[in-house]
């Protein structure tokens, strides 16, 4: 299991955030964030209009804390880490274990009230900036190598 500290930019995109949480649930990664990272993410969600106000963003933070109670670490613990772009990291995880990443993606899809088709959720993942990962998942799905 790979320890991962996701920064606010990575957690900002809902589809990327959901995929990372489900990768943690699957035991592929151990996701972490600090209070400072969550605060920065919340401010960005409000500033961009994705959340209507600070209260709504704080409720969202609380849902994340409930979803992964072990994820929060002290800000000073977020040091000495290898910085990787989320798309490159996720693509590498997919190449190492396509079934696990596809399973996490499928689990994310299943939790969404809108129940988007795989293509639609892959588009959202690409829009979050994970275009290489979305393309690799799409290709594997189209070839019948994975189920999404």
Secondary structure, DSSP 4 states (H G I P E B T S, - for coil): -EEEE--HHHHHSHHHHHHHHHHHHTTSEEEEEEHHHHHHHHHHHHHTTSSSSHHHHHHHHHHHHHHTTT-EE-GGGS-S-----HHHHHHHHHHH-HHHHHHHHHHHHHH-TT---HHHHHHHHHHTT-HHHHHHHHHHHHTTSS--
